[in-house]
Amino acid sequence: MIEFSPTCDSETDNKDEEEIEPKFKYQRIANDLKNILNTDVVTATAVHPKFLIFGTFRGRVYLLDHQGNSIDSNLNTGESLTHQVAVNQIDVDPKGEYVATCSDDGKVKITGLFSCENNHTLSFGKCIKAVALEPDPKSRTRKFIVGDDKLILYERNILNKLKPIDLCAVEGKVLSICWQDNFVAWASHLGVRVFDLNEKCSLGLMKWELPSKGKRLENFRCHLRWSNKHTLLIGWVDTIRICAIRKRNSIEAASSSLPDYIVDPVSTFQTSFYICGLAPMASSQLVVLGYRKEKSPNFKALRPVLCVIEHKMNSSEEICTDSLTLRGFEEYTVNDYYLGCIIEENRYYIVAPKDIVVASLIETDDRVDWLIKHSKFEEAIELISSHGGSFPIISVTRLYINHLLTLKQYEEAARLCLRMLGNNKALWEEEVFKFVKCQQLRSVSAYLPTSEDCKLDPHVYEMVLYEFLKFDVKGFLNLIKEWPSQLYNGLAVINAIHDNFRKQNANELLESLALLYSYQGDYESALRMYLKLQNKDVFELIRRYELYNVISKLIIPLISLDRERAFKILLDRNKIKPEVVVHQLENNQEYLFLYLDSLQKVNCNNIFQHKLVSLYAKYDRTKLLPFLRRSKEYVIQDALEICKREEFYPEMVYLLGCMGGVEAAEALNIIIHKMRDVEMAIEFCKEHDDNDLWNTLIDESTKQPEIITKVLNGIVDFVNPEVVVSKIKKGQTIPNLRESVINMLWHYNIQQEMLSTAQRMQLDDYFDTHSEVVSLHRRGQQVSHDQCCAQCQCPILMKNDTFNSIVVFKCGHMYHDLCNLSNEYCTECQTWNTKPTKVE
């Protein structure tokens, strides 16, 4: 058989539209058939699952296999010239043993293909257009029907002779016959009838519409085919009718004169071409061979079409239409074509006078091949997934990837790799190198497998990273963050960054280096990268990996980056020792001040307090004096020297006051002459309560009349005001002196009254207490037989005269006089008792 390529048209015959996937593959039958058709033409044909039979214009009948090779049979004997003129119709019994033919020579022949026992030749003397053999393979009577001006059934009688039975009169002549089970359908000049052989009656006439343009109905061959026992397909002129043979319901069967079955046309629709044959396909689809109504520009016939039609209720839709280039098609008419089929095999035979082509439903492999050739790879993959076939799905996938790369659809190709390559490491590595050639590893990077189940060669991941480093630094950084570090050689990538470092991408590259160094365990380098980048993620890195031993040389950069977070680490003695921090901050006094100030809050006994004096003096004087008062861990002389240099008088006063002696006098002098704060001078003198300081203050006040009154007001209770008054020079004008003296005298009187009152209260309290003590000593103490001697533990009261003398102490303990070794104190509780009571 020879491959045959049709032309596929869309429903609108628009050649610009996308080519539709074919339903059929075509093969032209050759071999012996080719030789036969060189000298004759086909006029009738019958298709059997075992062979093909066709009759020719010269009246011959040939038996061929499905490849076109002749088969030895009775048709090859001298009687092969079965008819004088063209064969009109051929029918074969289901077993493939007998063939019936009829011709315009008026003869009907029943011929055994391999036996001559039941051969018959009937001569009617007029043209016979239709003949049909009994379709029941179990029947032994070998009935057949001939169509003339009436429908005649032939069967053998008891004498084994043919007996004709007239079944039904015909309107005109029988044009075609199709027999299924007990129903016989035939076409006449008016329409189509169905005859019920069981009831021996016609089920009615379906009249057919006359063709347009004055053409006659009998000029078109009527094509009848049973798709099953109760469904009849009729194709005539350009109309298709689908009829269901069903039993009448109870209402329809009310009249006993009507047959049990009725022909019910369930769908009728027209086609855009004349019908040359039809056959069932799927449940609601038909295969129709059509002859185009239009003519070519030179008024010749156009190519015939094989059309798949999906029928509905009185409507249809063309699924696909193939135009067939058959030999001599331009010279043929509508009645020159035939359509045979083997329904079980979905094989359809398109027969023309000089050509026979087989249309087979396209198989999975053929569909896949067609889809691949037309770059419909997605559909091909879906087809293989659902129906299998001999095409490896991976092979189709790889072709699809190549196709997408050719179209520069890199992202789609990468997604396809993810979907189809699975965990096949070898396939992944092969396909990735295709992206290398296109410099499109960036497109596939997001889809590369990175799990332990399918980890590619490190070189693959490194190539991807190098491409990102070259063309997309931000994407490079994202991959470093997303990919597990064990996928690639980190040191190689680090070297690549150094070799390709670009200042305009410094931030991304430094962060990448920081991550890579941390992956390699080089945390110090990682920290330095983060610090160069001024990225606060450095603190998270320190916390996560506990890099407290690493940061000793990076303390200043860390504080510069984020002082609060840095101090949170540096102030924790368990993480880093203060000695290390202070050593590193010696060259940065401001950071040292901030650190020691914060350290003072969490550890006020640290060993670095002596450094805070100079630091507070330089950076925050407000904290200096409180620190000097609070802490003793500094050298006073050094602190005083600093304060003198900076002229911090309040601090100097405090330090000099702490030193006492001459230094206290110097402090008072600073208060009076430098600070000019009389109230502070008075408080300073009160604090030290030194006569020399008071005298100095009084002497200074007499030199400044305006402050004498303040001194007088402040020395009450400390110095005799008379001393101040005596030193006031005569005639000296002192503001508010009278009020101060009055106030001083008033305080003095109050003081005298308070002393007198206190003395009286003390005397009263003394006498009251003395009276209570005397009364207590005068009271007697109860002694009973239950009480024991604290020394010998015997009852305190005994009949023996020797122990009748008892000593009782105020603490409550009792002794026999002989047992009390000391009359001065109680030996049990070691308390003295000035007057123990002795009872005899």
C-alpha positions in Angstrom: 0.0 0.0 0.0 1.2 3.5 -0.8 1.0 6.5 1.6 -1.5 9.0 0.5 -1.6 12.6 1.7 -4.9 14.4 1.6 -5.5 18.2 2.0 -7.1 19.1 5.3 -9.6 22.0 5.1 -11.2 23.7 8.0 -14.9 24.1 8.3 -14.7 27.5 6.7 -12.1 26.5 4.1 -9.9 29.3 5.2 -6.3 28.3 4.3 -4.9 30.9 6.5 -6.3 29.2 9.6 -4.2 26.8 11.7 -4.0 23.3 10.2 -6.4 20.9 11.9 -5.2 17.6 13.2 -6.3 14.9 10.8 -8.7 12.2 11.8 -7.4 9.7 9.2 -4.3 8.4 7.6 -4.6 7.4 4.0 -3.1 4.7 1.9 -3.6 4.0 -1.8 -4.1 0.3 -2.6 -1.7 -0.8 -5.3 -0.2 -4.2 -6.2 -2.5 -6.3 -8.5 -5.3 -3.7 -8.2 -3.1 -1.2 -10.1 -2.7 -3.5 -13.0 -6.5 -4.2 -13.1 -7.4 -0.5 -13.1 -5.0 0.2 -15.9 -7.4 -1.6 -18.3 -10.8 -1.3 -16.5 -12.7 0.8 -14.1 -14.6 0.0 -10.9 -18.4 0.3 -10.9 -19.3 -1.6 -7.8 -17.6 -2.8 -4.6 -18.1 -4.7 -1.4 -15.8 -4.7 1.7 -15.5 -7.7 3.9 -13.2 -8.0 7.0 -11.3 -10.7 5.0 -11.1 -9.3 1.6 -12.3 -6.8 -1.0 -14.6 -7.5 -4.0 -15.2 -5.1 -6.8 -17.0 -5.2 -10.1 -15.8 -3.4 -13.2 -17.3 -1.7 -16.2 -16.5 -4.8 -18.3 -18.6 -7.0 -16.0 -15.7 -8.7 -14.3 -15.6 -9.4 -10.5 -12.3 -9.5 -8.6 -11.4 -10.8 -5.2 -8.4 -9.1 -3.6 -6.9 -8.9 -0.1 -6.8 -5.6 1.7 -3.4 -4.8 0.2 -4.7 -5.2 -3.4 -3.3 -8.7 -4.1 -5.4 -11.2 -6.0 -6.9 -14.1 -4.1 -7.4 -17.5 -5.8 -11.2 -18.2 -5.9 -13.9 -19.3 -8.2 -13.9 -15.8 -9.6 -10.5 -16.5 -11.1 -11.8 -19.4 -13.3 -13.1 -19.0 -16.8 -16.3 -17.7 -15.4 -14.6 -14.6 -14.1 -16.4 -12.7 -16.8 -19.6 -12.9 -14.8 -21.5 -10.3 -16.6 -21.7 -8.9 -20.1 -21.8 -5.2 -19.0 -21.0 -3.1 -15.9 -21.7 -4.6 -12.5 -24.3 -2.5 -10.6 -24.1 -3.9 -7.1 -22.1 -6.5 -5.1 -23.0 -8.0 -1.7 -21.1 -10.6 0.4 -22.5 -12.9 3.1 -21.2 -12.4 6.6 -19.0 -15.5 6.5 -17.4 -14.4 3.3 -18.4 -17.6 1.3 -20.7 -16.2 -1.3 -21.0 -13.1 -3.3 -24.1 -11.7 -5.1 -23.8 -9.5 -8.2 -26.2 -7.8 -10.5 -25.8 -6.0 -13.8 -27.5 -4.1 -16.6 -27.4 -7.4 -18.5 -30.4 -8.4 -16.5 -28.6 -11.2 -14.6 -28.2 -11.8 -10.9 -25.5 -14.2 -9.9 -24.9 -16.0 -6.6 -21.4 -17.4 -6.7 -19.5 -19.4 -4.1 -16.0 -18.1 -3.7 -14.5 -21.5 -2.9 -17.4 -23.8 -3.6 -19.8 -24.2 -6.6 -22.6 -26.1 -4.8 -25.0 -23.2 -4.3 -24.2 -21.1 -7.4 -27.1 -19.6 -9.1 -27.7 -17.4 -12.1 -31.0 -15.7 -12.5 -31.9 -13.8 -15.7 -34.5 -11.1 -15.5 -34.2 -9.6 -19.0 -33.9 -6.1 -17.7 -31.5 -3.9 -15.7 -31.2 -5.0 -12.1 -29.8 -2.3 -9.8 -29.9 -4.0 -6.4 -29.3 -7.4 -4.8 -28.7 -8.4 -1.1 -27.7 -11.6 0.6 -29.1 -12.7 3.9 -27.0 -11.1 6.7 -27.6 -13.8 9.3 -24.4 -15.9 9.5 -26.3 -18.8 11.2 -28.9 -19.2 8.5 -28.6 -22.3 6.3 -31.3 -21.3 3.7 -29.0 -18.8 1.9 -31.8 -16.4 1.1 -31.3 -13.3 -1.0 -33.4 -10.4 -2.2 -33.5 -8.9 -5.7 -34.8 -5.5 -6.4 -36.7 -4.9 -9.7 -40.1 -3.3 -10.0 -40.9 -5.2 -6.9 -39.0 -6.6 -4.0 -38.5 -10.4 -4.4 -37.2 -12.8 -1.7 -35.6 -16.0 -2.9 -35.3 -19.0 -0.7 -35.0 -22.8 -1.2 -38.0 -25.0 -0.9 -38.1 -28.6 0.3 -36.9 -29.7 -3.1 -33.8 -27.5 -2.7 -35.0 -25.3 -5.5 -35.2 -21.5 -5.4 -38.6 -20.2 -4.6 -39.3 -16.5 -5.3 -41.6 -14.6 -2.9 -42.9 -11.2 -3.8 -42.5 -9.0 -0.7 -43.7 -5.7 -1.8 -44.6 -3.6 -4.8 -42.3 -0.8 -5.6 -42.9 2.8 -6.8 -40.9 2.6 -10.0 -37.8 0.5 -9.5 -35.6 -0.6 -6.6 -32.5 1.6 -6.7 -30.6 0.1 -3.7 -31.1 -2.5 -0.9 -29.7 -2.9 2.6 -30.6 -5.9 4.7 -30.1 -6.1 8.5 -31.7 -8.9 10.7 -35.4 -9.0 9.8 -35.5 -5.5 8.3 -34.9 -4.7 4.7 -34.4 -1.1 3.6 -34.6 -0.1 -0.1 -34.9 3.0 -2.1 -37.2 3.7 -5.0 -37.9 6.6 -7.2 -40.1 8.2 -4.5 -38.2 7.6 -1.3 -37.1 4.9 1.2 -39.1 2.0 2.7 -38.3 -0.5 5.5 -39.8 -3.9 5.2 -40.4 -6.2 8.2 -39.8 -9.8 7.1 -41.3 -11.2 10.3 -44.6 -9.4 9.9 -44.2 -9.3 6.1 -45.3 -5.7 5.7 -43.8 -2.4 4.9 -43.3 0.0 7.8 -44.0 3.0 5.7 -42.6 5.2 2.9 -40.2 8.1 3.7 -40.6 10.4 0.7 -37.4 12.2 -0.3 -37.2 15.8 -1.4 -36.5 16.2 -5.1 -33.1 17.7 -6.0 -32.9 21.3 -7.1 -32.2 22.6 -10.6 -34.5 20.1 -12.2 -32.4 17.0 -11.4 -34.1 13.7 -10.9 -33.9 11.7 -7.7 -33.1 8.5 -9.5 -30.1 10.1 -11.0 -28.4 10.0 -7.6 -27.5 6.7 -5.9 -29.2 6.2 -2.5 -26.8 5.1 0.1 -28.2 2.9 2.8 -26.3 1.5 5.8 -27.4 -0.1 9.1 -25.2 1.2 12.0 -26.9 -1.4 14.3 -30.0 -3.6 14.3 -32.4 -0.8 14.8 -30.6 2.3 13.3 -30.7 3.1 9.6 -28.5 5.7 8.0 -29.7 7.2 4.7 -27.7 9.5 2.5 -29.3 10.6 -0.7 -28.5 13.6 -2.9 -27.4 16.2 -0.2 -29.5 15.0 2.7 -28.7 12.6 5.5 -31.4 11.1 7.6 -30.9 8.9 10.7 -33.9 6.6 11.5 -34.6 4.5 14.5 -36.7 1.3 14.1 -38.6 1.0 17.3 -41.7 -0.7 18.6 -44.8 1.2 18.9 -45.9 2.3 22.3 -49.2 1.3 23.8 -51.0 4.3 22.4 -49.6 3.9 18.9 -50.4 0.2 19.0 -54.0 0.7 19.8 -55.0 -0.1 16.2 -54.4 -3.8 15.5 -54.0 -3.1 11.8 -50.6 -1.3 12.3 -47.3 -3.2 12.4 -45.5 -3.6 15.7 -42.5 -1.5 14.5 -42.3 2.0 13.3 -39.6 4.0 11.4 -38.8 7.1 13.5 -36.5 9.7 11.8 -34.6 11.1 14.7 -32.3 13.5 12.8 -32.3 15.0 9.3 -29.8 17.5 8.0 -28.3 18.7 4.8 -24.7 18.7 3.7 -22.8 21.2 1.5 -22.0 18.4 -1.0 -23.6 15.5 -2.7 -23.4 12.3 -0.8 -21.3 9.4 -2.3 -21.5 7.1 0.7 -21.7 7.2 4.5 -20.8 5.0 7.5 -21.0 5.2 11.2 -18.0 6.2 13.3 -18.6 7.1 17.0 -21.9 7.2 18.7 -22.9 10.5 17.2 -20.5 10.8 14.3 -20.6 9.8 10.7 -18.0 9.4 8.0 -19.4 10.8 4.8 -17.8 10.7 1.3 -18.9 13.8 -0.6 -18.9 15.2 -4.1 -18.6 18.9 -4.3 -21.4 20.8 -5.9 -19.1 23.5 -7.2 -17.0 23.1 -10.4 -13.5 24.2 -11.1 -12.8 27.3 -13.3 -12.7 25.0 -16.4 -16.0 23.4 -15.4 -14.5 20.1 -14.2 -15.2 18.3 -11.0 -13.4 19.3 -7.8 -11.7 16.8 -5.5 -14.1 14.6 -3.4 -14.1 15.1 0.3 -14.1 12.7 3.3 -15.9 14.5 6.1 -16.5 13.6 9.7 -19.9 15.0 10.8 -21.2 15.1 14.3 -25.0 15.0 14.2 -27.5 16.3 16.6 -31.3 16.7 16.5 -31.8 17.9 12.9 -28.5 19.6 12.9 -24.9 18.7 12.3 -21.3 20.0 12.6 -18.4 19.2 10.4 -15.5 18.0 12.6 -12.9 17.7 9.9 -12.9 17.6 6.1 -10.2 16.1 3.9 -10.0 16.8 0.2 -8.9 13.7 -1.6 -6.8 13.8 -4.8 -7.9 10.6 -6.5 -6.8 9.5 -10.0 -9.1 11.1 -12.6 -11.3 12.9 -10.1 -11.9 15.8 -12.5 -13.8 13.5 -14.9 -16.0 11.7 -12.4 -19.6 12.2 -11.4 -21.3 11.8 -8.0 -22.4 8.2 -8.8 -18.8 7.1 -9.6 -17.7 7.0 -6.0 -18.4 4.4 -3.3 -17.6 4.2 0.4 -17.1 0.9 2.0 -16.1 0.3 5.6 -15.0 -2.2 8.2 -16.7 -0.6 11.2 -14.9 -2.8 13.8 -11.6 -1.7 12.6 -12.5 2.0 11.8 -11.3 1.5 8.3 -13.0 3.2 5.4 -12.5 2.5 1.7 -12.9 5.3 -0.8 -13.5 3.8 -4.2 -13.2 5.7 -7.5 -13.3 4.3 -11.0 -9.5 4.3 -11.3 -8.4 4.4 -7.6 -9.1 2.9 -4.2 -7.8 4.6 -1.1 -8.1 3.3 2.5 -8.8 5.8 5.3 -7.9 4.5 8.7 -8.6 6.3 12.0 -5.3 7.8 12.9 -3.6 5.8 15.7 -1.8 7.2 18.7 1.7 7.0 17.2 0.4 8.6 14.0 -1.2 11.4 15.9 1.9 12.0 18.0 4.0 12.0 14.8 1.7 14.5 13.2 1.6 16.7 16.3 5.4 16.7 16.5 5.8 17.6 12.8 3.4 20.5 13.3 5.1 21.7 16.5 2.2 20.8 18.7 4.4 19.3 21.4 2.1 20.0 24.4 -0.7 18.1 22.8 1.7 15.3 21.9 2.8 14.9 25.5 -0.8 14.9 26.7 -1.7 12.2 24.2 1.2 10.0 25.2 0.4 10.5 28.8 -3.2 9.4 28.4 -2.9 6.8 25.6 0.7 5.6 25.6 2.3 4.6 22.4 5.7 3.8 21.1 7.0 7.3 21.3 9.0 7.9 24.6 7.6 10.8 26.3 11.0 12.0 27.3 12.1 12.1 23.6 9.1 14.3 22.8 9.8 16.5 25.8 13.4 17.1 24.6 12.2 18.0 21.1 9.7 20.4 22.8 12.5 22.0 24.8 14.6 22.4 21.7 11.6 24.0 19.9 10.9 26.5 22.8 14.6 27.4 22.9 14.5 28.1 19.1 11.5 30.4 19.7 13.4 32.1 22.5 10.7 31.1 25.0 13.2 30.3 27.6 10.9 30.6 30.6 8.5 28.1 29.1 11.3 25.7 28.3 12.5 25.9 31.9 9.0 25.2 33.3 8.8 22.2 30.9 12.0 20.8 32.3 10.7 21.0 35.9 7.4 19.3 34.8 8.8 16.5 32.7 12.4 15.7 33.8 11.5 14.9 37.4 14.5 13.7 39.4 16.5 12.4 36.5 19.9 13.9 37.1 21.4 12.9 33.8 18.5 14.4 31.8 18.7 17.6 33.8 22.3 18.0 33.1 22.0 17.4 29.4 19.1 19.9 29.0 20.8 22.5 31.1 23.7 22.7 28.7 21.2 23.7 26.0 20.5 26.8 28.1 24.2 27.4 28.4 24.5 27.8 24.6 21.8 30.4 24.7 23.2 32.1 27.7 19.9 31.7 29.4 20.8 29.7 32.5 19.0 32.5 34.4 15.7 31.4 33.0 16.2 27.8 34.3 17.7 28.7 37.6 14.4 28.9 39.5 13.5 25.4 38.3 16.7 23.5 38.9 16.4 20.6 41.4 18.2 21.4 44.7 17.0 18.6 46.9 19.1 15.6 48.0 16.9 13.4 45.8 18.2 15.0 42.7 21.3 17.1 43.2 23.2 18.0 40.0 26.9 18.3 39.5 28.2 21.3 41.4 29.6 22.6 38.1 26.0 23.1 36.8 25.0 25.3 39.7 28.3 27.3 39.5 27.7 28.0 35.8 24.3 29.4 36.7 25.8 31.6 39.4 28.5 32.8 37.1 25.9 33.9 34.5 24.0 35.7 37.1 27.1 37.3 38.4 27.8 38.5 34.9 24.4 39.8 33.9 22.2 40.0 37.0 23.9 40.7 40.3 20.7 41.0 42.3 19.5 37.7 40.9 23.0 36.3 41.9 22.4 37.5 45.5 18.9 35.9 45.6 20.3 32.6 44.5 23.0 32.7 47.2 20.3 33.3 49.7 17.9 30.6 48.4 20.2 27.7 47.3 21.7 25.3 49.9 25.4 26.1 50.2 26.4 22.4 49.6 25.2 22.6 46.0 28.3 24.4 44.7 32.0 25.1 45.6 31.7 28.2 47.8 35.4 29.1 47.5 35.2 29.0 43.7 32.2 31.4 43.8 34.0 33.7 46.2 37.0 33.9 43.9 34.7 34.6 41.0 33.2 37.6 42.9 36.6 39.0 43.6 37.5 38.6 39.9 34.4 40.3 38.8 33.9 42.9 41.5 32.1 46.0 40.2 31.7 49.1 42.3 28.3 49.9 41.0 27.1 46.6 42.4 29.2 46.8 45.6 26.3 46.3 48.0 25.0 43.1 46.4 28.4 41.7 46.0 29.5 42.4 49.6 26.3 40.8 50.9 26.9 37.8 48.7 30.5 37.5 50.1 29.2 37.8 53.6 26.8 34.9 53.1 29.4 32.8 51.3 32.0 33.4 54.0 29.4 32.4 56.7 28.6 29.2 54.7 32.3 28.4 54.6 32.6 29.0 58.4 34.9 32.0 57.9 32.7 34.2 60.2 35.3 36.9 60.8 35.4 37.6 57.0 31.6 37.4 56.9 31.4 40.0 59.7 33.8 42.3 57.9 31.7 42.1 54.8 28.5 43.0 56.7 30.3 45.9 58.4 31.6 47.2 55.1 28.1 47.0 53.9 26.7 48.6 57.1 24.2 45.8 57.2 22.6 45.2 60.6 22.2 41.5 59.8 25.6 41.2 61.3 24.1 41.1 64.8 21.8 38.2 63.8 24.8 36.4 62.4 26.7 36.9 65.7 23.7 35.7 67.7 22.9 32.7 65.5 26.5 31.3 65.5 27.6 32.8 68.8 30.6 34.6 67.3 31.5 36.4 70.5 35.1 35.3 70.3 35.4 36.7 66.7 34.1 40.2 67.3 36.9 41.3 69.7 38.7 43.1 66.8 35.4 44.5 65.3 34.0 46.2 68.4 34.3 49.8 67.1 32.7 49.0 63.7 29.9 47.2 65.4 29.2 50.2 67.7 29.3 52.5 64.7 26.7 50.4 63.0 24.2 50.1 65.8 25.2 51.2 69.3 22.2 49.8 71.0 22.5 46.3 69.6 26.3 46.3 70.0 26.1 47.3 73.7 23.5 44.6 74.2 26.2 42.1 73.3 29.2 43.9 74.8 27.6 44.4 78.3 27.0 40.7 78.7 30.1 39.4 80.6 29.2 35.8 79.6 29.6 36.7 75.9 32.6 39.1 76.0 34.8 40.3 78.9 34.8 44.0 79.7 38.6 44.0 79.6 38.6 43.0 76.0 36.1 45.8 75.1 38.0 48.5 77.0 41.2 47.5 75.4 39.7 47.8 71.9 38.0 51.1 72.8 41.1 52.8 74.2 41.6 54.6 70.9 38.0 55.8 70.7 37.4 57.8 73.9 33.8 58.6 73.0 32.8 54.9 72.5 34.8 54.1 75.7 32.8 56.7 77.6 29.5 55.3 76.2 30.5 51.8 77.0 31.7 52.5 80.6 28.7 54.6 81.3 26.4 51.8 80.3 28.6 49.3 82.1 28.3 51.4 85.3 24.5 50.9 85.2 24.7 47.1 85.0 27.8 46.7 87.2 28.6 49.5 89.5 31.6 47.7 91.0 33.6 47.3 87.8 37.3 47.9 87.8 37.2 50.7 85.2 35.5 53.4 87.2 38.6 55.4 87.5 38.5 56.0 83.8 35.0 57.5 84.0 36.3 60.7 85.8 38.1 62.0 82.8 35.4 60.6 80.4 32.5 62.3 82.3 34.6 65.5 82.4 35.0 65.4 78.7 31.7 64.1 77.4 29.0 64.5 80.1 29.8 66.7 83.1 26.3 66.4 84.5 27.1 62.8 85.5 30.5 63.6 87.0 29.5 64.9 90.4 26.8 62.2 91.0 29.5 59.6 90.1 32.1 61.2 92.4 29.6 61.1 95.3 28.5 57.5 94.5 31.8 55.8 93.7 34.9 55.4 95.8 36.9 53.5 93.0 38.9 56.5 91.9 42.0 58.4 93.0 40.8 61.7 94.6 44.1 63.5 93.7 43.7 62.5 90.0 40.1 63.5 90.0 40.9 66.8 91.7 43.6 67.5 89.1 41.1 66.9 86.3 38.5 69.1 87.8 41.0 71.9 88.5 42.1 71.7 84.9 38.5 71.9 83.7 37.5 74.4 86.4 34.7 72.3 87.7 34.2 74.1 91.0 31.3 72.0 92.5 33.3 68.9 91.8 36.4 70.5 93.3 34.5 71.5 96.4 33.2 67.9 96.9 36.7 66.4 96.4 38.5 69.0 98.7 35.8 68.5 101.3 36.4 64.8 101.2 40.1 65.4 101.8 39.4 67.6 104.8 41.8 69.8 106.7 43.4 72.6 104.7 41.7 71.3 101.6 38.3 71.9 103.2 39.3 75.5 103.8 40.3 75.7 100.1 37.0 74.3 99.1 35.2 76.9 101.2 37.3 79.6 99.6 36.2 78.3 96.1 32.6 78.4 97.2 32.9 82.0 98.4 35.2 83.5 95.9 34.7 81.4 92.7 31.1 80.2 93.0 29.8 83.1 95.2 27.2 80.9 96.7 26.7 81.8 100.4 24.0 79.2 101.0 26.3 76.5 99.7 29.2 77.8 101.9 26.9 77.7 105.0 25.8 74.1 104.1 29.4 73.1 103.5 30.3 74.5 107.0 27.3 72.7 108.6 28.4 69.4 106.9 31.9 69.6 108.3 31.0 71.5 111.5 34.5 72.7 111.9 35.2 75.9 114.0 37.9 77.0 111.6 35.6 76.8 108.7 32.9 78.7 110.5 35.4 81.4 111.5 36.6 81.7 108.0 33.1 82.1 106.7 32.3 84.7 109.4 35.4 86.6 108.7 34.6 86.7 104.9 31.0 87.7 105.7 32.0 90.7 107.7 33.9 91.9 104.6 30.7 91.7 102.6 27.9 93.3 104.5 25.3 92.0 102.1 25.9 88.4 103.1 26.1 88.9 106.9 22.4 88.5 107.4 22.5 85.2 105.4 25.3 84.0 107.6 23.4 85.0 110.8 20.3 83.1 109.5 22.4 80.0 108.7 24.6 79.6 111.8 21.8 79.2 114.3 22.3 75.9 116.2 25.9 75.7 115.1 27.7 78.9 116.2 27.0 81.4 118.9 25.5 84.4 117.0 27.4 86.6 119.4 30.6 85.8 117.5 29.2 87.2 114.3 27.7 90.3 115.9 30.9 91.1 117.8 32.8 91.2 114.5 30.5 93.8 113.0 32.3 97.1 112.8 30.7 100.1 114.2 29.0 102.3 111.7 28.9 99.5 109.2 25.6 99.4 107.2 24.2 95.9 107.0 21.0 95.4 105.0 18.2 93.6 106.9 20.3 93.3 110.0 17.4 94.0 112.4 15.2 91.2 110.9 18.1 88.8 111.1 18.9 89.6 114.7 15.2 89.3 115.7 15.0 86.0 113.8 18.2 84.8 115.5 17.0 85.7 119.0 13.7 84.0 118.3 15.4 80.8 117.3 17.6 81.1 120.3 14.7 81.4 122.7 12.9 78.5 121.0 16.1 76.4 121.5 16.3 77.3 125.2 12.7 76.4 125.7 13.1 73.1 123.8 16.2 72.2 126.0 14.3 73.0 129.2 11.3 71.1 128.2 13.4 68.1 127.2 15.2 68.1 130.5 11.9 68.1 132.4 10.6 65.3 130.3 13.7 63.3 130.9 13.6 63.8 134.7 9.9 62.8 134.8 10.6 59.7 132.8 13.5 58.7 135.1 11.5 58.9 138.3 8.6 57.0 136.8 10.8 54.2 135.6 12.6 54.1 139.0 9.3 53.7 140.8 8.3 50.8 138.6 11.6 49.0 139.3 11.3 49.5 143.0 7.7 48.1 143.0 8.8 45.2 140.9 11.6 44.3 143.3 9.3 44.5 146.2 6.8 42.0 144.8 7.0 38.3 146.0 7.5 35.4 143.6 5.5 32.2 143.6 7.3 28.9 144.2 5.5 25.5 143.7 6.4 21.9 144.0 6.2 21.5 140.2 9.3 23.7 139.7 12.8 22.3 139.6 16.3 23.5 140.5 18.0 24.8 137.4 21.3 23.2 138.5 20.4 19.7 139.9 17.0 19.4 138.2 15.4 18.1 141.5 12.2 19.6 142.8 12.8 23.0 144.2 10.8 22.2 147.4 12.1 19.2 149.3 11.4 17.9 152.8 15.1 17.7 153.6 16.1 20.7 155.7 19.4 21.0 153.8 17.6 22.1 150.6 15.0 24.3 152.1 17.0 27.5 151.4 16.1 28.7 147.8 17.6 31.4 145.5 15.2 33.0 142.9 16.5 35.2 140.1 14.4 37.8 138.3 14.8 35.9 135.1 12.6 33.2 136.6 15.2 30.4 137.3 15.4 29.0 140.8 18.2 27.2 142.6 18.8 25.4 145.9 21.1 27.6 147.9 23.6 24.8 147.9 23.4 24.4 144.2 23.9 28.0 143.4 27.6 28.4 143.0 27.4 32.1 142.6 24.9 34.5 144.1 25.8 37.1 141.5 24.2 35.7 138.4 22.0 33.0 136.9 24.2 30.2 135.6 21.4 29.0 133.2 20.9 32.1 131.2 24.1 34.0 132.2 22.1 37.0 133.2 23.2 39.1 136.2 20.8 39.7 138.9 21.7 42.5 141.3 19.3 41.4 144.0 18.5 37.6 144.0 15.7 36.7 146.4 16.6 34.1 149.0 13.8 32.1 150.6 14.4 29.9 153.6 
